[in-house]
Amino acid sequence: MKTLKSIGSVAAGFLTVVIFSVGTDAVVEGIGFFPPQDKPEEYVWWMLLIALVYRSIYTVAGGYVTARLASNNEKRHVFILACLGTLGGIAGVIIGWKYGNQWYPIALAVTAFPFTWFGGTLRTKKI
């Protein structure tokens, strides 16, 4: 049971980041503020900066959710989520390199760990 709760806390943090990121992407594309994702060459730097900001906020939230749901050793669970996010970011760098604007996937990969950790720290910090 503890193992399932541990896996669930990390999965919940991961899903928080993914669902909010994909949902926001869909909204900003749906209203025509961003071009469709199948046209990455049409993204300009300020669009990617906006996406980086909201994805960073969601990454912090994912770390918080993971720490909140972990039954014990919250920081270990947040560490696992942060590592998964960093690996996902590295995969994004590899996949997205050909589309230009390489700074964006690099920024996602580099910020995944500290923002996830920050979110977990917000939950676990004793005030």
Summary of the structure (lengths in Angstrom):
residues: 127
radius of gyration: 15.4
end to end distance: 30.4
largest distance: 47.5
contacts: 395
relative contact order: 0.18
helix: 83%
strand: 0%
